[in-house]
Amino acid sequence: MQQTPLSRPRKALHLRVNGHDREVYVRDADTLLDVLREAVGLTGTKRGCDLGTCGCCAVQIDGRPVLSCLTLAAEAQDAEITTVEGLAGPERFTPLQQAWAEAGASQCGFCTAGFLMTADALLREHPAPSREQIKAAVSGNLCRCTGFIKIVDAIARSAAAQHALRSPCATAAPAPTQCA
């Protein structure tokens, strides 16, 4: 009897997900999306198209956004994987998530995790992106509910808020010459 990719035995795989070490058992053909949702139990990452065209399944591997529906789980061995559940602590939003809520960037919410993961990577690499850079960064993410304006607004709002927090004028007692 010939074995198919799905009938082959599972192998142990070490993953580091949201700062926690995990050992999971996977087949060679298992995608990172399937392993995160089914073996690890993190369901914030959504299955959209299974073709890499919608961005709903975006997670970060070593800080870079990847489409987990197109990434074999074995490719993430020993890498740092961040899912939407790992963006913030259990009782607070990140500035990006807060800006998302304030701008009304979510409608049904199905695409939100993928957008957040892509936007988070953009803002870490480019803390003050232009609107054109934001649009380019999220061009691989699709939302069927909004016109993208509020999504771009939320990312820009988060960048501005983060910039204000980094500004010396945001501290309690800035030097008089710094904020004049």
trRosetta pair geometry for C-beta under 8 A, 3 or more apart (Angstrom, degrees):
i j d omega theta_ij theta_ji phi_ij phi_ji
3 7 5.0 -144 -153 87 76 106
3 8 5.2 89 161 -78 131 73
4 7 4.8 78 48 12 78 103
4 8 7.4 -124 87 -26 39 82
5 8 6.1 -40 -155 3 31 117
5 27 6.4 113 162 152 73 124
5 28 6.0 -102 -152 70 94 100
5 29 3.9 70 157 -30 129 138
6 27 6.3 75 -125 137 39 172
6 29 6.4 -63 -68 57 64 138
8 27 5.5 121 70 -145 96 102
8 28 6.3 4 75 9 149 104
9 27 7.8 168 104 -106 22 80
10 25 3.9 68 139 160 132 99
10 26 5.8 139 -153 62 94 11
10 27 5.6 -69 -100 -62 69 63
11 25 6.7 168 76 -152 21 68
11 26 6.3 -36 58 65 73 67
11 27 7.7 109 12 -109 81 25
11 28 7.6 54 11 -62 122 68
11 74 8.0 34 75 -94 127 113
12 23 5.8 -11 -164 -173 101 105
12 24 7.6 144 -152 79 52 32
12 25 5.8 -36 -90 -96 51 73
13 23 7.1 152 74 -156 42 56
13 24 5.4 -28 63 68 96 80
13 25 7.2 150 13 -105 84 22
13 26 5.0 -5 -1 19 137 116
13 35 7.7 -45 75 -143 143 151
13 73 6.1 77 131 134 171 110
13 74 6.3 -115 -116 -99 132 63
13 77 5.7 -107 -160 -98 91 94
14 21 6.8 -22 -165 -163 95 95
14 22 7.4 147 -158 80 48 49
14 23 5.8 -27 -98 -99 63 74
14 77 6.1 70 61 -156 73 79
14 78 5.9 41 92 -68 109 69
15 21 7.7 148 85 -157 45 47
15 22 4.8 -20 68 66 91 100
15 23 7.8 161 23 -92 72 25
15 24 6.1 1 10 11 119 113
15 35 7.4 146 -40 138 159 133
15 40 7.3 -74 83 -77 143 131
15 73 7.4 -63 -72 -174 131 95
15 76 6.0 29 -121 116 101 108
15 77 7.0 -84 -81 -112 64 40
15 78 8.0 -96 -108 -42 33 25
15 79 7.8 -22 -141 55 68 69
15 81 6.0 -14 -177 11 105 134
16 19 7.2 3 173 -124 93 11
16 20 7.0 167 -158 78 59 31
16 21 5.6 -29 -103 -96 76 58
16 22 7.3 165 -95 18 25 78
16 78 7.1 37 -5 -154 107 30
16 79 6.9 -146 44 94 99 33
16 80 5.3 -45 95 -107 119 54
16 81 6.4 151 83 19 58 79
17 20 5.9 -30 69 62 71 84
17 22 5.4 -1 16 3 111 131
17 36 7.1 159 -128 -119 141 90
17 40 5.7 16 44 -147 174 151
17 42 7.0 -152 165 -13 138 148
17 81 4.7 -25 -105 76 67 110
17 82 7.8 152 -160 -90 54 27
17 83 6.7 13 -169 -7 100 108
17 86 7.2 -147 162 -54 65 139
18 42 7.6 151 -13 -96 133 151
18 81 7.3 -43 -27 96 56 74
18 82 6.0 98 -88 -127 61 58
18 83 6.0 -55 -54 33 110 86
18 85 6.0 -47 -83 95 155 92
18 86 3.0 -149 -116 -89 98 121
19 80 7.9 25 -75 -149 47 102
19 86 6.7 156 1 -143 91 119
22 39 8.0 125 156 127 131 103
22 40 5.9 13 -168 -110 168 103
24 35 5.7 111 124 -163 159 110
24 39 4.2 75 -147 149 128 143
24 40 6.5 -60 -75 -59 138 81
24 73 7.4 -85 88 175 131 143
25 39 7.3 -171 46 -131 57 136
26 30 4.2 -119 -164 46 104 146
26 35 5.7 -23 -95 -95 126 124
26 39 7.1 -73 -75 -39 88 161
26 73 4.8 -125 -143 79 167 145
26 74 6.9 -159 94 -56 137 81
27 30 4.9 118 54 -28 74 99
28 72 7.4 -17 172 -159 55 132
28 74 6.8 -12 -138 -22 55 143
29 72 7.4 -90 -147 -123 24 105
30 34 5.3 -120 -164 78 84 127
30 35 5.5 87 148 -54 122 100
30 72 7.0 92 78 -157 52 72
30 73 4.8 -13 103 5 99 127
30 74 7.9 108 63 -24 87 83
31 34 4.8 98 58 6 80 99
31 35 7.1 -151 95 -2 43 88
31 68 6.4 111 153 153 102 69
31 69 5.7 20 169 -149 155 34
31 70 7.2 29 -138 -24 122 7
31 71 6.4 96 -162 70 82 52
31 72 6.3 -83 -112 -107 48 38
31 73 6.4 109 148 -37 15 81
32 35 5.7 -58 -145 41 34 110
32 36 6.0 35 158 -21 69 107
32 59 6.9 -124 133 41 129 139
32 66 7.7 44 53 106 157 121
32 68 4.1 -107 91 -154 105 89
32 71 4.4 -7 5 91 126 104
32 72 6.9 82 -34 122 81 13
32 73 4.9 146 -84 -91 56 60
32 75 7.3 -72 -51 57 117 97
32 76 5.4 84 -105 -13 124 140
32 81 7.4 -165 -164 -127 126 141
33 36 6.1 -57 -146 36 25 108
33 37 6.3 9 162 -6 62 113
33 45 6.2 -142 -132 129 76 124
33 47 6.1 109 165 -88 135 87
33 57 4.9 -31 -99 -154 126 132
33 68 3.9 129 -63 120 78 103
33 69 4.6 13 -18 -79 150 58
33 71 7.7 118 -22 51 80 85
34 37 6.2 -66 -144 45 26 102
34 38 5.5 -12 174 13 68 121
34 39 7.7 57 130 -5 69 96
34 73 7.4 -82 64 -50 88 120
35 38 6.6 -65 -118 53 19 88
35 39 4.7 -26 -158 31 64 122
35 40 6.4 55 144 -10 69 101
35 73 4.2 82 -16 -104 150 136
36 39 7.6 -6 -47 52 10 82
36 40 5.1 -36 -143 44 41 127
36 42 5.0 -56 173 64 88 105
36 45 5.4 23 108 42 142 141
36 59 7.0 -179 -73 -62 165 156
36 68 6.3 -25 9 -175 137 154
36 81 7.5 -141 -91 151 117 143
36 83 6.2 144 -163 -82 137 139
37 40 7.5 41 2 53 11 84
37 41 7.6 36 -178 -116 29 13
37 42 6.7 -88 -91 74 40 56
37 43 5.4 71 -136 -103 84 65
37 45 6.5 -119 -62 72 93 97
37 47 7.4 -36 -38 -36 162 106
38 41 7.8 -6 165 -69 11 45
42 45 6.5 50 119 9 98 100
42 83 5.1 100 150 79 145 168
42 85 5.3 -122 -146 11 112 142
44 83 5.8 127 67 152 115 111
44 84 4.0 -131 140 63 136 114
44 85 4.9 171 3 -43 143 88
44 113 4.9 154 156 -109 87 142
45 56 7.8 118 -177 139 58 70
45 57 5.5 57 174 -146 98 59
45 58 7.7 -149 -135 64 96 35
45 59 5.7 -22 -103 -62 137 107
45 68 5.9 13 175 37 144 151
45 83 5.3 -86 -41 -144 111 112
45 84 6.6 165 -64 6 65 101
45 113 5.8 -151 -98 134 41 146
45 114 7.7 89 -141 -68 67 76
46 56 4.1 -66 83 161 107 113
46 57 6.2 -116 76 -76 52 61
46 110 5.7 129 -148 -176 171 74
46 111 7.4 -98 53 -93 145 33
46 113 6.0 141 -5 44 95 127
46 114 6.9 -80 43 -31 100 105
47 50 6.4 19 -171 -62 97 87
47 56 7.0 33 127 101 5 125
47 57 6.3 36 -100 -78 41 114
47 69 6.6 113 -130 -90 74 120
48 54 3.8 -109 119 79 147 147
48 55 7.4 7 28 55 155 40
48 56 3.4 123 -36 23 124 136
48 57 6.3 -133 12 -26 93 89
48 69 7.6 -108 43 -32 74 152
48 110 7.4 118 -96 149 98 111
48 111 7.4 47 -88 -97 139 79
48 114 7.6 -30 -22 -32 136 152
48 142 7.6 151 171 58 154 108
49 52 7.2 -94 84 23 116 24
49 53 5.0 -51 84 51 166 91
49 54 4.3 143 -11 -8 115 115
49 56 7.4 135 0 21 77 113
49 69 7.4 157 72 88 66 168
50 69 5.2 -142 -123 -174 44 136
51 54 7.8 81 57 -6 85 87
51 69 7.5 -9 13 117 21 135
52 67 4.7 98 -125 123 84 166
52 69 6.2 -156 -66 80 64 105
52 70 4.4 25 -75 -44 120 137
53 140 7.9 -128 -158 -163 33 75
53 142 7.2 19 134 -15 74 133
54 57 7.8 79 77 3 93 83
54 111 7.2 -115 162 -113 101 105
54 114 7.4 91 123 72 77 176
54 141 7.2 33 158 -149 48 45
54 142 4.5 -75 -143 37 69 114
55 58 5.2 -3 -171 -33 73 117
55 67 7.0 -91 -110 -101 45 100
55 111 7.0 49 88 -156 94 99
55 114 4.2 135 139 158 77 137
55 115 7.1 75 129 -65 125 58
55 118 6.5 -16 -168 -39 125 142
55 138 7.6 100 177 -162 170 66
55 140 4.9 130 -74 123 119 77
55 141 3.3 -110 94 -102 159 63
55 142 6.1 145 29 9 103 65
56 110 6.4 -26 -128 146 128 84
56 111 5.3 -90 -97 -116 85 62
56 113 7.0 57 -171 64 62 95
56 114 4.5 -124 -129 -26 19 141
56 141 7.7 120 -56 -144 44 83
56 142 7.8 -47 -41 56 86 83
57 67 5.6 68 82 -164 104 68
57 68 4.4 -124 157 49 106 89
57 69 4.4 109 50 -24 168 96
57 114 6.3 23 25 -90 22 116
58 65 5.0 -4 -167 -165 114 108
58 66 7.0 150 -145 73 65 31
58 67 6.1 -42 -88 -95 63 54
58 68 7.2 161 -115 -6 12 88
58 113 7.3 175 61 121 80 76
58 114 3.9 101 23 -145 102 77
58 115 7.8 120 46 -34 136 21
58 117 4.4 -177 117 77 101 127
58 118 5.3 -11 152 -48 166 92
58 140 8.0 114 -75 105 128 111
58 141 6.9 -53 -15 -89 140 107
59 65 7.4 154 83 -144 24 60
59 66 6.3 -27 67 61 72 82
59 68 4.9 48 10 -52 113 121
59 81 6.0 13 147 -170 131 91
59 82 6.4 171 -179 81 84 50
59 83 5.1 -35 -125 -97 112 65
59 84 7.9 -101 -108 -24 75 67
59 117 5.7 -93 -117 -150 25 158
60 63 5.6 -2 174 -133 125 13
60 64 6.1 140 -154 61 80 26
60 65 5.6 -48 -93 -86 73 48
60 66 7.1 117 -128 12 25 81
60 80 7.9 -15 115 111 94 85
60 81 7.1 151 83 -158 57 44
60 82 4.2 -3 58 53 108 102
60 117 5.7 -159 -35 -169 88 102
60 120 7.2 -85 -46 88 139 117
60 121 5.8 167 -104 -72 120 114
61 64 6.0 -32 66 61 69 83
61 66 5.0 4 8 4 110 135
61 71 7.4 -175 -33 -159 143 162
61 75 7.9 -20 -133 121 167 95
61 76 5.6 -119 -117 -117 126 96
61 79 4.9 21 -168 138 96 143
61 80 7.2 137 -162 75 46 53
61 81 5.7 -16 -101 -100 69 70
62 79 5.2 -80 -39 -165 97 104
62 80 5.4 102 -87 47 52 90
63 80 7.4 31 -30 83 70 118
63 82 7.6 47 -85 11 41 130
63 121 6.3 132 167 -124 63 92
63 124 6.6 -107 -163 98 110 152
64 121 6.2 88 -133 -145 31 139
65 117 5.6 126 -115 131 102 95
65 118 4.7 42 -104 -102 164 64
65 121 4.6 -132 -32 9 95 157
66 70 7.8 -129 168 68 87 93
66 71 5.2 52 146 -55 127 145
67 70 4.6 38 95 25 111 107
67 71 6.5 156 85 -20 56 96
67 140 7.8 -106 -64 153 116 131
68 71 5.3 -62 -132 40 40 111
71 75 5.4 -114 -174 63 87 133
71 76 6.6 68 148 -42 124 106
72 75 4.8 104 66 -11 82 102
72 76 8.0 -164 97 -2 54 82
73 76 6.0 -64 -166 35 44 107
73 77 8.0 77 140 -53 65 74
74 77 5.7 -5 -168 -32 51 111
76 79 4.9 -98 -162 46 61 118
76 81 5.5 36 -174 -68 133 121
82 86 4.5 -128 -152 85 76 134
82 87 7.2 96 169 -70 113 59
82 117 7.3 163 104 -133 94 101
83 86 5.3 97 51 6 61 102
83 113 7.6 -8 177 -172 79 122
83 117 7.5 -49 -153 -90 35 130
84 87 5.8 -23 -161 -12 45 116
84 112 7.7 84 -132 113 152 83
84 113 3.9 -88 -43 -140 151 96
84 116 5.6 79 -120 76 103 131
84 117 6.1 -89 -72 -54 78 99
87 94 5.2 -86 153 -16 104 134
87 96 7.4 -91 -177 63 135 119
87 97 6.6 128 117 -42 138 123
87 116 6.4 -52 -70 150 160 124
87 117 7.7 -125 -70 -88 117 65
87 120 6.2 -128 -122 -87 113 155
88 92 5.6 -123 172 91 123 71
88 93 5.6 -128 -49 -146 177 24
88 94 4.5 -144 -69 -39 111 80
88 97 6.2 -77 -18 11 142 146
89 92 5.4 35 60 37 99 92
93 97 3.7 -133 -167 93 104 118
93 98 4.5 140 103 -56 129 78
93 101 7.0 -69 -127 -2 171 131
94 97 4.8 96 48 7 74 100
94 98 7.0 -137 93 -4 39 88
94 120 7.4 35 106 -107 163 114
95 98 5.5 -54 -144 39 33 115
95 99 6.2 34 157 -19 67 105
95 158 5.1 129 127 -148 92 87
95 161 5.1 -168 -168 100 125 128
95 162 5.6 150 94 -65 160 88
95 165 7.6 -118 -80 -11 152 145
96 99 5.8 -54 -146 37 29 109
96 100 6.3 38 150 -27 62 105
96 116 6.3 127 129 -146 124 86
96 119 5.9 155 -157 113 133 118
96 120 5.8 -129 17 -84 171 80
96 123 6.5 -161 -79 13 123 158
96 154 7.6 77 -168 149 64 98
96 155 7.3 12 -140 -115 96 59
96 158 4.3 42 -101 -136 58 156
97 100 5.3 -48 -149 29 33 119
97 101 6.6 32 154 -16 64 102
97 116 6.7 28 -83 -131 80 132
98 101 5.9 -55 -153 36 31 108
98 102 6.3 26 153 -15 66 110
98 158 7.6 131 63 -102 80 92
98 161 7.8 -104 84 107 119 173
99 102 5.6 -57 -141 42 32 110
99 103 5.9 23 162 -13 68 112
99 105 7.9 37 122 -11 71 133
99 154 4.7 134 129 -167 93 72
99 155 7.3 138 112 -74 136 17
99 157 4.1 167 -152 95 119 108
99 158 3.8 -131 17 -62 155 82
99 161 6.3 -156 -70 6 119 139
100 103 6.3 -64 -144 42 21 102
100 105 4.6 -84 -155 45 69 127
100 106 6.5 50 162 -26 104 99
100 112 7.1 97 179 -152 144 109
100 116 6.8 -32 -65 -91 156 101
100 154 4.5 64 -98 -171 49 145
100 158 7.6 12 -37 -53 72 124
101 104 7.7 26 177 -71 31 36
101 105 7.8 -62 -51 28 19 89
101 106 7.6 -15 -96 16 52 112
102 154 7.4 144 64 -119 77 87
102 157 6.8 -135 82 138 120 157
103 150 5.0 156 146 -171 101 85
103 151 7.9 151 113 -82 135 18
103 153 4.7 168 -150 104 136 106
103 154 3.8 -143 41 -77 147 83
103 157 5.8 -178 -58 11 122 149
104 150 5.3 -69 86 -158 78 146
105 112 7.6 118 110 -117 97 96
105 115 7.6 -151 147 121 125 152
105 146 7.1 -9 -166 -85 51 175
105 150 4.5 -171 -99 131 60 96
105 151 4.7 107 -154 -92 110 53
105 153 7.1 -164 -81 65 102 89
105 154 4.0 -42 -49 -26 143 147
106 109 4.7 35 -174 -88 125 71
106 112 4.9 0 -105 -83 115 128
107 143 7.4 120 22 178 111 115
107 145 3.3 -142 63 137 148 143
107 146 5.4 -179 -24 -49 119 91
108 111 7.9 73 70 8 92 82
108 145 5.3 174 0 -55 94 152
109 112 4.8 -32 -157 -7 60 129
111 114 5.6 -63 -170 45 64 111
111 115 5.8 61 137 -22 89 108
111 141 6.3 121 180 177 115 101
111 142 6.5 -124 -118 89 143 52
111 143 4.7 -145 60 -96 158 78
111 144 7.7 145 -31 9 135 71
111 145 7.9 -167 18 20 120 103
112 115 5.7 -63 -148 41 32 110
112 116 6.0 31 159 -21 70 108
113 116 5.8 -56 -146 36 28 111
113 117 6.4 25 158 -18 64 107
114 117 6.0 -55 -146 35 29 108
114 118 6.4 25 157 -14 64 109
114 141 5.2 166 122 -125 111 112
115 118 5.9 -62 -148 41 29 108
115 119 5.9 24 158 -16 68 113
115 138 6.1 30 -135 -136 84 122
115 141 5.0 131 -85 164 73 161
115 143 7.2 11 -58 -58 135 116
115 151 6.1 -89 -159 -151 147 122
116 119 5.8 -58 -139 42 28 108
116 120 6.0 33 159 -25 65 107
117 120 5.8 -49 -144 32 27 114
117 121 6.7 27 156 -16 59 104
118 121 6.0 -58 -155 36 30 109
118 122 6.5 32 149 -20 64 107
118 137 6.1 154 157 150 102 93
118 138 5.5 124 112 -101 137 71
118 140 7.2 -176 -116 65 150 99
118 141 5.7 -140 16 -40 157 132
119 122 5.4 -53 -148 36 35 115
119 123 6.2 30 157 -17 69 107
119 134 7.6 24 -122 -146 92 90
119 137 7.0 109 -99 118 51 130
119 138 6.6 7 -68 -73 85 114
119 154 7.8 -15 -148 104 166 99
119 155 4.7 -128 -142 -108 125 113
119 158 7.4 84 155 52 124 150
120 123 6.0 -57 -145 38 28 106
120 124 6.5 27 156 -18 63 106
121 124 6.0 -57 -149 35 30 109
121 125 6.4 17 157 -8 65 111
121 137 7.9 -176 83 -167 92 122
122 125 6.1 -71 -151 45 27 102
122 126 5.9 -38 175 45 70 100
122 129 6.0 -19 160 -37 110 155
122 133 7.2 150 -167 142 120 98
122 134 6.8 108 150 -114 157 59
122 137 4.1 35 -91 -158 137 163
122 138 7.7 -59 -31 -45 151 80
122 155 7.2 11 81 -164 136 131
123 126 6.9 -72 -116 72 24 61
123 127 6.1 55 -176 -117 66 45
123 129 7.2 -99 -94 -4 58 114
123 155 7.1 -151 -60 -163 111 88
123 158 6.4 -56 -99 114 154 117
123 159 5.9 -146 -122 -87 105 85
123 162 6.8 113 -179 14 123 162
124 127 7.6 18 -131 -74 15 74
126 129 4.3 74 118 -72 123 93
126 133 6.0 -94 119 155 162 148
127 159 6.4 141 166 -146 50 89
127 162 6.2 -124 -163 110 97 128
127 163 6.7 131 147 -77 104 83
127 166 7.7 15 171 -1 148 158
128 159 5.6 129 -116 173 42 118
128 163 5.8 63 -88 -80 104 130
129 133 3.8 -127 -168 90 105 127
129 134 5.2 132 113 -54 128 78
129 137 7.1 -26 -160 -14 165 138
129 155 7.5 -27 63 142 124 113
129 156 7.7 -108 78 -98 85 68
129 159 6.0 -127 32 -97 76 158
130 133 4.7 101 50 4 74 99
130 134 7.1 -134 96 -4 42 85
131 134 5.5 -51 -149 35 36 115
131 135 6.3 38 152 -20 67 104
131 152 5.9 57 -151 174 89 125
131 156 6.2 -9 -90 -78 80 133
132 135 5.7 -51 -146 37 32 111
132 136 6.3 33 154 -19 64 106
133 136 5.7 -54 -146 38 32 111
133 137 6.2 34 155 -23 65 107
134 137 5.8 -56 -148 34 29 111
134 138 6.5 0 164 5 65 110
134 152 5.1 118 117 -141 131 84
134 155 4.8 151 -143 97 127 138
134 156 6.2 -71 -47 -58 162 84
135 138 6.6 -72 -144 50 25 91
135 139 6.4 54 153 -63 63 92
135 148 7.7 73 -121 156 87 132
135 152 6.1 0 -71 -105 79 128
136 139 5.6 -28 -152 -17 32 122
138 141 4.8 -52 -170 36 80 116
138 148 7.6 164 107 -148 129 111
138 151 6.6 -164 145 139 167 127
138 152 7.5 -148 41 -82 141 75
138 155 7.4 -151 -32 -38 136 157
143 146 5.0 -8 125 41 135 91
143 148 6.5 153 47 -77 120 73
143 151 6.6 170 -1 -50 153 146
146 149 7.4 -131 162 35 104 67
146 150 5.8 -93 -165 42 140 109
146 151 6.2 133 99 -28 144 104
147 150 7.6 88 58 5 75 85
148 151 5.0 -58 -152 40 52 118
148 152 6.0 50 153 -19 81 102
149 152 6.0 -58 -151 39 29 106
149 153 6.1 33 150 -21 64 110
150 153 5.2 -49 -141 38 35 119
150 154 6.2 42 156 -26 65 100
151 154 5.8 -50 -151 29 29 111
151 155 6.8 24 153 -14 61 104
152 155 5.9 -56 -150 37 33 108
152 156 6.2 31 153 -15 67 109
153 156 5.8 -60 -146 42 29 109
153 157 6.0 32 154 -23 66 109
154 157 5.6 -53 -144 36 29 113
154 158 6.4 31 155 -20 63 104
155 158 5.7 -51 -150 34 31 112
155 159 6.5 33 151 -19 63 104
156 159 5.6 -52 -149 35 33 112
156 160 6.4 32 153 -18 65 105
157 160 5.8 -55 -148 37 31 110
157 161 6.3 31 153 -19 65 107
158 161 5.7 -54 -145 37 31 111
158 162 6.2 29 156 -17 65 107
159 162 5.9 -56 -147 38 29 109
159 163 6.3 32 153 -22 64 106
160 163 5.6 -52 -147 34 31 114
160 164 6.4 34 153 -21 64 104
161 164 5.7 -52 -150 34 31 112
161 165 6.6 32 151 -19 63 104
162 165 5.6 -53 -151 34 34 112
162 166 6.5 27 153 -14 66 107
163 166 5.9 -62 -150 40 32 106
163 167 6.5 47 149 -40 65 100
164 167 5.5 -40 -150 11 34 121
164 170 5.4 119 157 -81 67 131
165 170 5.5 -159 -129 139 26 168
166 170 7.3 72 47 26 19 139
167 170 4.7 103 68 -14 86 102
168 171 6.1 -37 -170 9 50 114
168 174 5.0 113 142 -132 85 114
168 175 7.1 -17 153 26 133 88
168 178 4.6 -60 99 161 134 147
168 179 7.0 -135 98 -58 90 92
169 174 5.0 -35 -109 -40 42 168
169 178 6.4 -163 -65 120 77 99
169 179 3.9 119 -107 -106 107 114
170 174 7.8 86 32 -57 30 124
171 174 5.2 125 60 -66 96 79
174 178 5.0 -113 169 72 112 124
174 179 4.9 85 101 -25 143 126
175 178 4.5 87 66 -6 91 111
175 179 7.6 151 75 0 54 88
176 179 7.2 -87 -157 45 27 88
176 180 6.6 43 159 -53 67 104
177 180 6.0 -36 -143 -2 35 119
